Amino acid sequence: MTITWQDFEKVDIRIGTIVKAEIFPEARKPAFILHVDFGSELGIKKSSSQITDLYSIEQLNQKQVMAVINFEPKQVGPIMSECLVLGFYRKDNSVVLATNDLPSKEDSKYCPNSPYSASKASSDHFVRAFNVTYGLPTIITNCSNNYGPYQFPEKLIPLIINNALNGNPLPIYGDGLQIRDWIYVEDHVDAISIALNKGKQGETYNIGGSNELKNIDVVQMVCNALDSHKPLAKNKSYFDQVKFIKDRPGHDQRYAIDSSKINKEFEWKASVTIESGIDKTVKWYLDNRKWLDEVVSGEYMNWVKSQYN
């Protein structure tokens, strides 16, 4: 069957963000009900999608997808499907969503875009080479963005907390729409311990939190927690201190990690939600202002010298 160019021009394809995914128990074949946010103009639309072979509910959260939004709504079991989320069939009949990309797996190609990320990638290659060439017992783990107590304030979350508490601007690179997956530090430590004690030598394990969020949304969550635990006067919000700055060179738009290998082999899964993790992190920094101030001022180095010199 062929269609004319004029027919194709009638198709309205938009990019939206999945804000909720749930199991569709009434579907004849395994499927999810997706709630896709197309912005203020179109709002949130539902769609039924048979994509359970390659995606979990956690992986779909905040994923950007392409969808046709001008088909007539179609009744699919108990729900009204209001848009058609697009995808492509693979040889095994599983469906890959029409989206930016799939999360990186352990065997995904390395593609660092900055000298910093290239240096981290090279360390993995050195470790693997020593294992293959000399039989050195090694296990490699790759994680998503960590956060939690004792993180130095050059990193996003403690930087925002420190600047907010001191009345300074909250710097956001570019438009703040870069997407990262976040994992609470205690979950990361737990997974490393499992990989160390149960993992196979020479293997690589991805460790992710299944919490993909835009940077600006993370900053909003941190500010909301600060507003709750240490409110400003006159109902102001710390978010008012946000300042967008020039994006850094080689700044990747999205980091996504597929941790299904460690999930399946060792039944490990991150236990701390991004909401509770950020709340705990904000409380910790509020309770440990002295530590934060000493790190920022460099005073902590005097303690290091007294202990080790």
ChimeraX commands (.cxc) that place a marker at each C-alpha (Angstrom):
marker #1 position 0.00,0.00,0.00 radius 0.5
marker #1 position 1.28,3.46,-0.88 radius 0.5
marker #1 position 0.16,6.88,0.28 radius 0.5
marker #1 position 0.61,10.26,-1.32 radius 0.5
marker #1 position 2.81,13.01,0.06 radius 0.5
marker #1 position -0.36,15.01,0.64 radius 0.5
marker #1 position -1.69,12.19,2.85 radius 0.5
marker #1 position 1.54,12.08,4.84 radius 0.5
marker #1 position 1.45,15.83,5.41 radius 0.5
marker #1 position -1.82,15.38,7.31 radius 0.5
marker #1 position -0.09,13.29,10.00 radius 0.5
marker #1 position 0.72,15.41,13.07 radius 0.5
marker #1 position 3.71,13.89,14.88 radius 0.5
marker #1 position 4.75,15.45,18.19 radius 0.5
marker #1 position 7.34,14.72,20.85 radius 0.5
marker #1 position 5.97,14.13,24.33 radius 0.5
marker #1 position 7.25,12.96,27.70 radius 0.5
marker #1 position 5.92,9.84,29.42 radius 0.5
marker #1 position 4.87,11.02,32.88 radius 0.5
marker #1 position 3.24,7.75,33.95 radius 0.5
marker #1 position 3.29,4.14,32.76 radius 0.5
marker #1 position 1.15,1.35,34.15 radius 0.5
marker #1 position 0.37,-2.27,33.38 radius 0.5
marker #1 position -2.64,-2.76,31.09 radius 0.5
marker #1 position -4.11,-5.95,32.60 radius 0.5
marker #1 position -7.14,-6.09,30.26 radius 0.5
marker #1 position -5.04,-6.04,27.06 radius 0.5
marker #1 position -5.09,-9.18,24.90 radius 0.5
marker #1 position -1.28,-9.05,24.63 radius 0.5
marker #1 position 1.10,-7.70,27.32 radius 0.5
marker #1 position 0.97,-3.91,27.16 radius 0.5
marker #1 position 1.38,-0.67,29.08 radius 0.5
marker #1 position -0.93,2.29,29.38 radius 0.5
marker #1 position 1.22,5.35,28.73 radius 0.5
marker #1 position 0.35,8.85,29.89 radius 0.5
marker #1 position 2.21,11.20,27.54 radius 0.5
marker #1 position 2.59,14.92,28.27 radius 0.5
marker #1 position 2.65,17.05,25.10 radius 0.5
marker #1 position 2.86,20.38,26.89 radius 0.5
marker #1 position 0.34,23.05,27.79 radius 0.5
marker #1 position -1.23,23.19,24.31 radius 0.5
marker #1 position -2.23,19.52,24.07 radius 0.5
marker #1 position -1.94,18.29,27.64 radius 0.5
marker #1 position -1.61,14.63,28.66 radius 0.5
marker #1 position -2.89,11.90,26.35 radius 0.5
marker #1 position -3.22,8.15,26.94 radius 0.5
marker #1 position -1.94,5.43,24.63 radius 0.5
marker #1 position -1.85,1.63,24.74 radius 0.5
marker #1 position 1.59,0.25,23.80 radius 0.5
marker #1 position 2.80,-3.34,23.44 radius 0.5
marker #1 position 6.40,-2.63,24.43 radius 0.5
marker #1 position 6.82,-4.84,27.50 radius 0.5
marker #1 position 9.61,-6.95,25.94 radius 0.5
marker #1 position 12.21,-4.17,26.04 radius 0.5
marker #1 position 10.97,-1.69,28.63 radius 0.5
marker #1 position 10.03,-1.64,32.29 radius 0.5
marker #1 position 7.76,0.92,33.97 radius 0.5
marker #1 position 10.80,2.48,35.62 radius 0.5
marker #1 position 12.64,2.86,32.31 radius 0.5
marker #1 position 9.65,4.53,30.67 radius 0.5
marker #1 position 9.36,7.26,33.31 radius 0.5
marker #1 position 10.27,10.67,31.80 radius 0.5
marker #1 position 11.22,9.11,28.44 radius 0.5
marker #1 position 10.59,11.33,25.43 radius 0.5
marker #1 position 8.70,9.62,22.61 radius 0.5
marker #1 position 7.25,10.45,19.20 radius 0.5
marker #1 position 3.51,10.06,18.69 radius 0.5
marker #1 position 0.76,10.83,16.19 radius 0.5
marker #1 position -1.75,13.05,17.95 radius 0.5
marker #1 position -4.41,13.72,15.28 radius 0.5
marker #1 position -5.93,10.26,14.87 radius 0.5
marker #1 position -9.47,9.89,16.19 radius 0.5
marker #1 position -9.47,8.48,19.76 radius 0.5
marker #1 position -9.88,4.69,19.78 radius 0.5
marker #1 position -11.49,2.58,22.47 radius 0.5
marker #1 position -9.03,-0.11,23.57 radius 0.5
marker #1 position -10.67,-2.22,26.26 radius 0.5
marker #1 position -11.54,0.03,29.20 radius 0.5
marker #1 position -9.39,2.97,28.06 radius 0.5
marker #1 position -9.64,5.52,25.28 radius 0.5
marker #1 position -6.37,5.65,23.35 radius 0.5
marker #1 position -5.86,9.29,22.40 radius 0.5
marker #1 position -2.57,9.13,20.52 radius 0.5
marker #1 position -0.39,6.60,18.68 radius 0.5
marker #1 position 3.08,6.25,20.21 radius 0.5
marker #1 position 5.48,5.33,17.42 radius 0.5
marker #1 position 7.99,2.49,17.37 radius 0.5
marker #1 position 9.76,0.02,15.13 radius 0.5
marker #1 position 9.63,-3.78,15.00 radius 0.5
marker #1 position 12.86,-5.72,15.47 radius 0.5
marker #1 position 13.52,-9.14,13.95 radius 0.5
marker #1 position 12.27,-10.82,17.12 radius 0.5
marker #1 position 8.98,-8.81,16.86 radius 0.5
marker #1 position 9.76,-6.72,19.93 radius 0.5
marker #1 position 9.13,-2.99,19.54 radius 0.5
marker #1 position 11.73,-0.25,19.95 radius 0.5
marker #1 position 10.20,3.13,20.71 radius 0.5
marker #1 position 10.82,6.04,18.36 radius 0.5
marker #1 position 12.80,8.02,20.88 radius 0.5
marker #1 position 16.24,9.50,21.44 radius 0.5
marker #1 position 17.89,6.15,22.22 radius 0.5
marker #1 position 17.74,3.08,24.39 radius 0.5
marker #1 position 19.49,3.13,27.76 radius 0.5
marker #1 position 23.13,2.01,27.60 radius 0.5
marker #1 position 23.72,-1.68,28.29 radius 0.5
marker #1 position 26.95,-3.32,29.40 radius 0.5
marker #1 position 27.90,-4.09,25.80 radius 0.5
marker #1 position 26.89,-0.70,24.34 radius 0.5
marker #1 position 29.52,1.16,22.33 radius 0.5
marker #1 position 31.54,3.74,24.28 radius 0.5
marker #1 position 31.10,7.21,22.81 radius 0.5
marker #1 position 32.57,9.87,25.15 radius 0.5
marker #1 position 32.00,13.45,24.01 radius 0.5
marker #1 position 34.34,15.30,26.36 radius 0.5
marker #1 position 37.92,14.78,27.61 radius 0.5
marker #1 position 36.48,14.13,31.09 radius 0.5
marker #1 position 34.19,11.33,29.92 radius 0.5
marker #1 position 36.96,9.97,27.65 radius 0.5
marker #1 position 39.26,9.63,30.67 radius 0.5
marker #1 position 36.60,7.61,32.52 radius 0.5
marker #1 position 35.97,5.40,29.48 radius 0.5
marker #1 position 39.70,4.74,29.09 radius 0.5
marker #1 position 39.91,3.47,32.67 radius 0.5
marker #1 position 37.34,0.78,31.83 radius 0.5
marker #1 position 39.35,-0.23,28.77 radius 0.5
marker #1 position 42.57,-0.51,30.82 radius 0.5
marker #1 position 40.87,-2.68,33.44 radius 0.5
marker #1 position 39.34,-4.94,30.82 radius 0.5
marker #1 position 42.66,-5.23,28.97 radius 0.5
marker #1 position 44.50,-6.34,32.12 radius 0.5
marker #1 position 41.82,-8.96,32.74 radius 0.5
marker #1 position 42.01,-10.33,29.19 radius 0.5
marker #1 position 45.80,-10.14,28.80 radius 0.5
marker #1 position 47.08,-11.05,32.25 radius 0.5
marker #1 position 44.11,-12.69,33.92 radius 0.5
marker #1 position 43.86,-9.97,36.57 radius 0.5
marker #1 position 40.62,-10.63,38.51 radius 0.5
marker #1 position 38.42,-7.62,37.74 radius 0.5
marker #1 position 34.80,-6.52,37.85 radius 0.5
marker #1 position 33.66,-3.25,36.29 radius 0.5
marker #1 position 30.60,-1.34,37.47 radius 0.5
marker #1 position 29.13,1.70,35.75 radius 0.5
marker #1 position 26.59,3.84,37.57 radius 0.5
marker #1 position 24.24,6.72,36.96 radius 0.5
marker #1 position 24.48,10.07,38.79 radius 0.5
marker #1 position 25.04,9.65,42.53 radius 0.5
marker #1 position 23.67,11.93,45.24 radius 0.5
marker #1 position 23.36,11.90,49.00 radius 0.5
marker #1 position 25.35,12.85,52.14 radius 0.5
marker #1 position 29.01,13.94,52.06 radius 0.5
marker #1 position 29.00,14.84,48.35 radius 0.5
marker #1 position 31.28,17.79,47.59 radius 0.5
marker #1 position 29.39,20.89,46.43 radius 0.5
marker #1 position 30.81,21.05,42.93 radius 0.5
marker #1 position 28.11,18.49,42.07 radius 0.5
marker #1 position 24.61,19.67,41.12 radius 0.5
marker #1 position 22.50,18.80,44.18 radius 0.5
marker #1 position 24.89,19.94,46.97 radius 0.5
marker #1 position 25.84,22.98,44.85 radius 0.5
marker #1 position 22.18,24.02,44.65 radius 0.5
marker #1 position 21.70,23.44,48.38 radius 0.5
marker #1 position 24.79,25.43,49.34 radius 0.5
marker #1 position 24.06,28.35,47.01 radius 0.5
marker #1 position 20.42,28.45,48.02 radius 0.5
marker #1 position 21.23,28.60,51.73 radius 0.5
marker #1 position 23.75,31.39,51.14 radius 0.5
marker #1 position 21.43,33.46,48.95 radius 0.5
marker #1 position 23.54,32.96,45.83 radius 0.5
marker #1 position 22.31,32.28,42.27 radius 0.5
marker #1 position 21.50,28.66,41.41 radius 0.5
marker #1 position 23.46,28.11,38.16 radius 0.5
marker #1 position 21.79,25.92,35.52 radius 0.5
marker #1 position 23.67,24.97,32.36 radius 0.5
marker #1 position 21.88,25.90,29.13 radius 0.5
marker #1 position 18.11,25.42,29.30 radius 0.5
marker #1 position 18.28,22.83,32.11 radius 0.5
marker #1 position 16.58,20.18,29.97 radius 0.5
marker #1 position 19.50,17.74,30.07 radius 0.5
marker #1 position 18.29,14.39,31.38 radius 0.5
marker #1 position 20.14,12.27,33.93 radius 0.5
marker #1 position 19.35,9.10,35.85 radius 0.5
marker #1 position 19.87,9.49,39.61 radius 0.5
marker #1 position 20.77,6.91,42.25 radius 0.5
marker #1 position 20.99,7.46,46.01 radius 0.5
marker #1 position 24.49,6.71,47.28 radius 0.5
marker #1 position 23.40,3.96,49.70 radius 0.5
marker #1 position 21.69,2.09,46.86 radius 0.5
marker #1 position 24.88,2.39,44.81 radius 0.5
marker #1 position 27.04,1.04,47.65 radius 0.5
marker #1 position 24.65,-1.87,48.11 radius 0.5
marker #1 position 24.86,-2.77,44.42 radius 0.5
marker #1 position 28.68,-2.52,44.39 radius 0.5
marker #1 position 28.82,-4.91,47.36 radius 0.5
marker #1 position 26.61,-7.39,45.49 radius 0.5
marker #1 position 28.72,-7.15,42.32 radius 0.5
marker #1 position 31.92,-7.60,44.36 radius 0.5
marker #1 position 30.70,-10.62,46.30 radius 0.5
marker #1 position 28.49,-12.32,43.72 radius 0.5
marker #1 position 29.61,-10.96,40.37 radius 0.5
marker #1 position 31.59,-12.93,37.80 radius 0.5
marker #1 position 35.21,-11.94,37.20 radius 0.5
marker #1 position 35.68,-10.07,33.94 radius 0.5
marker #1 position 32.05,-8.99,33.80 radius 0.5
marker #1 position 30.59,-5.47,33.74 radius 0.5
marker #1 position 27.46,-4.46,35.65 radius 0.5
marker #1 position 25.41,-1.30,35.15 radius 0.5
marker #1 position 23.96,0.24,38.32 radius 0.5
marker #1 position 21.09,2.68,37.80 radius 0.5
marker #1 position 18.36,4.21,39.89 radius 0.5
marker #1 position 15.58,4.27,37.24 radius 0.5
marker #1 position 15.05,7.95,38.01 radius 0.5
marker #1 position 15.47,9.86,34.75 radius 0.5
marker #1 position 14.80,13.57,35.28 radius 0.5
marker #1 position 15.61,16.87,33.63 radius 0.5
marker #1 position 18.21,18.89,35.54 radius 0.5
marker #1 position 15.77,21.76,36.00 radius 0.5
marker #1 position 13.25,19.36,37.56 radius 0.5
marker #1 position 15.88,18.08,40.00 radius 0.5
marker #1 position 16.65,21.67,40.99 radius 0.5
marker #1 position 12.93,22.29,41.49 radius 0.5
marker #1 position 12.67,19.25,43.77 radius 0.5
marker #1 position 15.66,20.38,45.83 radius 0.5
marker #1 position 14.18,23.86,46.18 radius 0.5
marker #1 position 10.79,22.43,47.17 radius 0.5
marker #1 position 12.48,20.39,49.93 radius 0.5
marker #1 position 14.35,23.48,51.14 radius 0.5
marker #1 position 11.13,25.50,51.04 radius 0.5
marker #1 position 9.56,22.85,53.26 radius 0.5
marker #1 position 12.38,22.37,55.79 radius 0.5
marker #1 position 13.85,25.88,55.90 radius 0.5
marker #1 position 11.28,28.27,54.42 radius 0.5
marker #1 position 12.17,31.78,53.33 radius 0.5
marker #1 position 10.26,34.83,54.50 radius 0.5
marker #1 position 7.17,36.14,52.70 radius 0.5
marker #1 position 6.41,32.80,51.02 radius 0.5
marker #1 position 9.33,33.15,48.63 radius 0.5
marker #1 position 10.93,30.08,47.03 radius 0.5
marker #1 position 14.59,29.21,46.67 radius 0.5
marker #1 position 13.75,28.40,43.04 radius 0.5
marker #1 position 13.54,32.16,42.42 radius 0.5
marker #1 position 17.37,32.18,42.67 radius 0.5
marker #1 position 17.76,30.04,39.51 radius 0.5
marker #1 position 20.09,31.58,36.92 radius 0.5
marker #1 position 20.61,30.01,33.50 radius 0.5
marker #1 position 24.22,30.14,32.35 radius 0.5
marker #1 position 26.09,29.24,29.17 radius 0.5
marker #1 position 26.13,25.51,28.54 radius 0.5
marker #1 position 29.44,23.73,28.93 radius 0.5
marker #1 position 31.23,22.26,25.87 radius 0.5
marker #1 position 30.51,18.60,25.13 radius 0.5
marker #1 position 27.53,18.55,27.50 radius 0.5
marker #1 position 25.48,15.43,26.67 radius 0.5
marker #1 position 21.73,15.87,26.47 radius 0.5
marker #1 position 20.90,12.56,28.13 radius 0.5
marker #1 position 22.52,9.81,30.14 radius 0.5
marker #1 position 20.48,6.64,30.44 radius 0.5
marker #1 position 21.59,3.34,31.89 radius 0.5
marker #1 position 20.03,-0.12,31.64 radius 0.5
marker #1 position 20.64,-2.01,34.88 radius 0.5
marker #1 position 18.47,-5.01,34.00 radius 0.5
marker #1 position 21.49,-7.36,34.12 radius 0.5
marker #1 position 22.18,-6.86,37.83 radius 0.5
marker #1 position 18.40,-6.71,38.44 radius 0.5
marker #1 position 17.87,-10.14,36.90 radius 0.5
marker #1 position 21.03,-11.95,38.00 radius 0.5
marker #1 position 20.99,-10.83,41.64 radius 0.5
marker #1 position 17.45,-9.46,42.12 radius 0.5
marker #1 position 18.90,-6.07,43.00 radius 0.5
marker #1 position 16.87,-2.93,42.54 radius 0.5
marker #1 position 17.31,0.62,43.83 radius 0.5
marker #1 position 15.12,1.04,46.91 radius 0.5
marker #1 position 15.24,4.82,47.45 radius 0.5
marker #1 position 12.88,6.92,45.33 radius 0.5
marker #1 position 14.14,10.22,43.99 radius 0.5
marker #1 position 11.58,12.08,46.10 radius 0.5
marker #1 position 12.59,10.49,49.41 radius 0.5
marker #1 position 16.28,10.55,48.48 radius 0.5
marker #1 position 16.33,14.27,47.78 radius 0.5
marker #1 position 14.36,14.94,50.96 radius 0.5
marker #1 position 16.87,12.92,53.02 radius 0.5
marker #1 position 19.78,14.63,51.28 radius 0.5
marker #1 position 18.46,18.14,51.94 radius 0.5
marker #1 position 17.86,17.28,55.61 radius 0.5
marker #1 position 21.41,15.94,55.92 radius 0.5
marker #1 position 22.98,19.11,54.55 radius 0.5
marker #1 position 20.79,21.26,56.77 radius 0.5
marker #1 position 21.91,19.24,59.79 radius 0.5
marker #1 position 25.57,19.38,58.73 radius 0.5
marker #1 position 26.10,23.01,57.76 radius 0.5
marker #1 position 29.47,23.05,59.55 radius 0.5
marker #1 position 30.80,20.24,57.32 radius 0.5
marker #1 position 29.50,21.99,54.21 radius 0.5
marker #1 position 30.98,25.35,55.20 radius 0.5
marker #1 position 34.38,23.78,55.94 radius 0.5
marker #1 position 34.43,22.04,52.58 radius 0.5
marker #1 position 33.57,25.24,50.72 radius 0.5
marker #1 position 36.16,27.28,52.64 radius 0.5
marker #1 position 38.87,24.60,52.38 radius 0.5
marker #1 position 39.09,24.38,56.18 radius 0.5
marker #1 position 38.64,20.59,56.04 radius 0.5
marker #1 position 42.18,20.34,54.59 radius 0.5
marker #1 position 43.56,21.43,57.97 radius 0.5
marker #1 position 41.93,18.38,59.53 radius 0.5
marker #1 position 43.41,16.15,56.82 radius 0.5
marker #1 position 46.89,17.57,57.47 radius 0.5
marker #1 position 46.54,17.07,61.21 radius 0.5
marker #1 position 45.60,13.43,60.71 radius 0.5
marker #1 position 48.01,12.35,57.99 radius 0.5
marker #1 position 51.08,14.63,58.16 radius 0.5
marker link #1:1,2 radius 0.2
marker link #1:2,3 radius 0.2
marker link #1:3,4 radius 0.2
marker link #1:4,5 radius 0.2
marker link #1:5,6 radius 0.2
marker link #1:6,7 radius 0.2
marker link #1:7,8 radius 0.2
marker link #1:8,9 radius 0.2
marker link #1:9,10 radius 0.2
marker link #1:10,11 radius 0.2
marker link #1:11,12 radius 0.2
marker link #1:12,13 radius 0.2
marker link #1:13,14 radius 0.2
marker link #1:14,15 radius 0.2
marker link #1:15,16 radius 0.2
marker link #1:16,17 radius 0.2
marker link #1:17,18 radius 0.2
marker link #1:18,19 radius 0.2
marker link #1:19,20 radius 0.2
marker link #1:20,21 radius 0.2
marker link #1:21,22 radius 0.2
marker link #1:22,23 radius 0.2
marker link #1:23,24 radius 0.2
marker link #1:24,25 radius 0.2
marker link #1:25,26 radius 0.2
marker link #1:26,27 radius 0.2
marker link #1:27,28 radius 0.2
marker link #1:28,29 radius 0.2
marker link #1:29,30 radius 0.2
marker link #1:30,31 radius 0.2
marker link #1:31,32 radius 0.2
marker link #1:32,33 radius 0.2
marker link #1:33,34 radius 0.2
marker link #1:34,35 radius 0.2
marker link #1:35,36 radius 0.2
marker link #1:36,37 radius 0.2
marker link #1:37,38 radius 0.2
marker link #1:38,39 radius 0.2
marker link #1:39,40 radius 0.2
marker link #1:40,41 radius 0.2
marker link #1:41,42 radius 0.2
marker link #1:42,43 radius 0.2
marker link #1:43,44 radius 0.2
marker link #1:44,45 radius 0.2
marker link #1:45,46 radius 0.2
marker link #1:46,47 radius 0.2
marker link #1:47,48 radius 0.2
marker link #1:48,49 radius 0.2
marker link #1:49,50 radius 0.2
marker link #1:50,51 radius 0.2
marker link #1:51,52 radius 0.2
marker link #1:52,53 radius 0.2
marker link #1:53,54 radius 0.2
marker link #1:54,55 radius 0.2
marker link #1:55,56 radius 0.2
marker link #1:56,57 radius 0.2
marker link #1:57,58 radius 0.2
marker link #1:58,59 radius 0.2
marker link #1:59,60 radius 0.2
marker link #1:60,61 radius 0.2
marker link #1:61,62 radius 0.2
marker link #1:62,63 radius 0.2
marker link #1:63,64 radius 0.2
marker link #1:64,65 radius 0.2
marker link #1:65,66 radius 0.2
marker link #1:66,67 radius 0.2
marker link #1:67,68 radius 0.2
marker link #1:68,69 radius 0.2
marker link #1:69,70 radius 0.2
marker link #1:70,71 radius 0.2
marker link #1:71,72 radius 0.2
marker link #1:72,73 radius 0.2
marker link #1:73,74 radius 0.2
marker link #1:74,75 radius 0.2
marker link #1:75,76 radius 0.2
marker link #1:76,77 radius 0.2
marker link #1:77,78 radius 0.2
marker link #1:78,79 radius 0.2
marker link #1:79,80 radius 0.2
marker link #1:80,81 radius 0.2
marker link #1:81,82 radius 0.2
marker link #1:82,83 radius 0.2
marker link #1:83,84 radius 0.2
marker link #1:84,85 radius 0.2
marker link #1:85,86 radius 0.2
marker link #1:86,87 radius 0.2
marker link #1:87,88 radius 0.2
marker link #1:88,89 radius 0.2
marker link #1:89,90 radius 0.2
marker link #1:90,91 radius 0.2
marker link #1:91,92 radius 0.2
marker link #1:92,93 radius 0.2
marker link #1:93,94 radius 0.2
marker link #1:94,95 radius 0.2
marker link #1:95,96 radius 0.2
marker link #1:96,97 radius 0.2
marker link #1:97,98 radius 0.2
marker link #1:98,99 radius 0.2
marker link #1:99,100 radius 0.2
marker link #1:100,101 radius 0.2
marker link #1:101,102 radius 0.2
marker link #1:102,103 radius 0.2
marker link #1:103,104 radius 0.2
marker link #1:104,105 radius 0.2
marker link #1:105,106 radius 0.2
marker link #1:106,107 radius 0.2
marker link #1:107,108 radius 0.2
marker link #1:108,109 radius 0.2
marker link #1:109,110 radius 0.2
marker link #1:110,111 radius 0.2
marker link #1:111,112 radius 0.2
marker link #1:112,113 radius 0.2
marker link #1:113,114 radius 0.2
marker link #1:114,115 radius 0.2
marker link #1:115,116 radius 0.2
marker link #1:116,117 radius 0.2
marker link #1:117,118 radius 0.2
marker link #1:118,119 radius 0.2
marker link #1:119,120 radius 0.2
marker link #1:120,121 radius 0.2
marker link #1:121,122 radius 0.2
marker link #1:122,123 radius 0.2
marker link #1:123,124 radius 0.2
marker link #1:124,125 radius 0.2
marker link #1:125,126 radius 0.2
marker link #1:126,127 radius 0.2
marker link #1:127,128 radius 0.2
marker link #1:128,129 radius 0.2
marker link #1:129,130 radius 0.2
marker link #1:130,131 radius 0.2
marker link #1:131,132 radius 0.2
marker link #1:132,133 radius 0.2
marker link #1:133,134 radius 0.2
marker link #1:134,135 radius 0.2
marker link #1:135,136 radius 0.2
marker link #1:136,137 radius 0.2
marker link #1:137,138 radius 0.2
marker link #1:138,139 radius 0.2
marker link #1:139,140 radius 0.2
marker link #1:140,141 radius 0.2
marker link #1:141,142 radius 0.2
marker link #1:142,143 radius 0.2
marker link #1:143,144 radius 0.2
marker link #1:144,145 radius 0.2
marker link #1:145,146 radius 0.2
marker link #1:146,147 radius 0.2
marker link #1:147,148 radius 0.2
marker link #1:148,149 radius 0.2
marker link #1:149,150 radius 0.2
marker link #1:150,151 radius 0.2
marker link #1:151,152 radius 0.2
marker link #1:152,153 radius 0.2
marker link #1:153,154 radius 0.2
marker link #1:154,155 radius 0.2
marker link #1:155,156 radius 0.2
marker link #1:156,157 radius 0.2
marker link #1:157,158 radius 0.2
marker link #1:158,159 radius 0.2
marker link #1:159,160 radius 0.2
marker link #1:160,161 radius 0.2
marker link #1:161,162 radius 0.2
marker link #1:162,163 radius 0.2
marker link #1:163,164 radius 0.2
marker link #1:164,165 radius 0.2
marker link #1:165,166 radius 0.2
marker link #1:166,167 radius 0.2
marker link #1:167,168 radius 0.2
marker link #1:168,169 radius 0.2
marker link #1:169,170 radius 0.2
marker link #1:170,171 radius 0.2
marker link #1:171,172 radius 0.2
marker link #1:172,173 radius 0.2
marker link #1:173,174 radius 0.2
marker link #1:174,175 radius 0.2
marker link #1:175,176 radius 0.2
marker link #1:176,177 radius 0.2
marker link #1:177,178 radius 0.2
marker link #1:178,179 radius 0.2
marker link #1:179,180 radius 0.2
marker link #1:180,181 radius 0.2
marker link #1:181,182 radius 0.2
marker link #1:182,183 radius 0.2
marker link #1:183,184 radius 0.2
marker link #1:184,185 radius 0.2
marker link #1:185,186 radius 0.2
marker link #1:186,187 radius 0.2
marker link #1:187,188 radius 0.2
marker link #1:188,189 radius 0.2
marker link #1:189,190 radius 0.2
marker link #1:190,191 radius 0.2
marker link #1:191,192 radius 0.2
marker link #1:192,193 radius 0.2
marker link #1:193,194 radius 0.2
marker link #1:194,195 radius 0.2
marker link #1:195,196 radius 0.2
marker link #1:196,197 radius 0.2
marker link #1:197,198 radius 0.2
marker link #1:198,199 radius 0.2
marker link #1:199,200 radius 0.2
marker link #1:200,201 radius 0.2
marker link #1:201,202 radius 0.2
marker link #1:202,203 radius 0.2
marker link #1:203,204 radius 0.2
marker link #1:204,205 radius 0.2
marker link #1:205,206 radius 0.2
marker link #1:206,207 radius 0.2
marker link #1:207,208 radius 0.2
marker link #1:208,209 radius 0.2
marker link #1:209,210 radius 0.2
marker link #1:210,211 radius 0.2
marker link #1:211,212 radius 0.2
marker link #1:212,213 radius 0.2
marker link #1:213,214 radius 0.2
marker link #1:214,215 radius 0.2
marker link #1:215,216 radius 0.2
marker link #1:216,217 radius 0.2
marker link #1:217,218 radius 0.2
marker link #1:218,219 radius 0.2
marker link #1:219,220 radius 0.2
marker link #1:220,221 radius 0.2
marker link #1:221,222 radius 0.2
marker link #1:222,223 radius 0.2
marker link #1:223,224 radius 0.2
marker link #1:224,225 radius 0.2
marker link #1:225,226 radius 0.2
marker link #1:226,227 radius 0.2
marker link #1:227,228 radius 0.2
marker link #1:228,229 radius 0.2
marker link #1:229,230 radius 0.2
marker link #1:230,231 radius 0.2
marker link #1:231,232 radius 0.2
marker link #1:232,233 radius 0.2
marker link #1:233,234 radius 0.2
marker link #1:234,235 radius 0.2
marker link #1:235,236 radius 0.2
marker link #1:236,237 radius 0.2
marker link #1:237,238 radius 0.2
marker link #1:238,239 radius 0.2
marker link #1:239,240 radius 0.2
marker link #1:240,241 radius 0.2
marker link #1:241,242 radius 0.2
marker link #1:242,243 radius 0.2
marker link #1:243,244 radius 0.2
marker link #1:244,245 radius 0.2
marker link #1:245,246 radius 0.2
marker link #1:246,247 radius 0.2
marker link #1:247,248 radius 0.2
marker link #1:248,249 radius 0.2
marker link #1:249,250 radius 0.2
marker link #1:250,251 radius 0.2
marker link #1:251,252 radius 0.2
marker link #1:252,253 radius 0.2
marker link #1:253,254 radius 0.2
marker link #1:254,255 radius 0.2
marker link #1:255,256 radius 0.2
marker link #1:256,257 radius 0.2
marker link #1:257,258 radius 0.2
marker link #1:258,259 radius 0.2
marker link #1:259,260 radius 0.2
marker link #1:260,261 radius 0.2
marker link #1:261,262 radius 0.2
marker link #1:262,263 radius 0.2
marker link #1:263,264 radius 0.2
marker link #1:264,265 radius 0.2
marker link #1:265,266 radius 0.2
marker link #1:266,267 radius 0.2
marker link #1:267,268 radius 0.2
marker link #1:268,269 radius 0.2
marker link #1:269,270 radius 0.2
marker link #1:270,271 radius 0.2
marker link #1:271,272 radius 0.2
marker link #1:272,273 radius 0.2
marker link #1:273,274 radius 0.2
marker link #1:274,275 radius 0.2
marker link #1:275,276 radius 0.2
marker link #1:276,277 radius 0.2
marker link #1:277,278 radius 0.2
marker link #1:278,279 radius 0.2
marker link #1:279,280 radius 0.2
marker link #1:280,281 radius 0.2
marker link #1:281,282 radius 0.2
marker link #1:282,283 radius 0.2
marker link #1:283,284 radius 0.2
marker link #1:284,285 radius 0.2
marker link #1:285,286 radius 0.2
marker link #1:286,287 radius 0.2
marker link #1:287,288 radius 0.2
marker link #1:288,289 radius 0.2
marker link #1:289,290 radius 0.2
marker link #1:290,291 radius 0.2
marker link #1:291,292 radius 0.2
marker link #1:292,293 radius 0.2
marker link #1:293,294 radius 0.2
marker link #1:294,295 radius 0.2
marker link #1:295,296 radius 0.2
marker link #1:296,297 radius 0.2
marker link #1:297,298 radius 0.2
marker link #1:298,299 radius 0.2
marker link #1:299,300 radius 0.2
marker link #1:300,301 radius 0.2
marker link #1:301,302 radius 0.2
marker link #1:302,303 radius 0.2
marker link #1:303,304 radius 0.2
marker link #1:304,305 radius 0.2
marker link #1:305,306 radius 0.2
marker link #1:306,307 radius 0.2
marker link #1:307,308 radius 0.2
marker link #1:308,309 radius 0.2
view
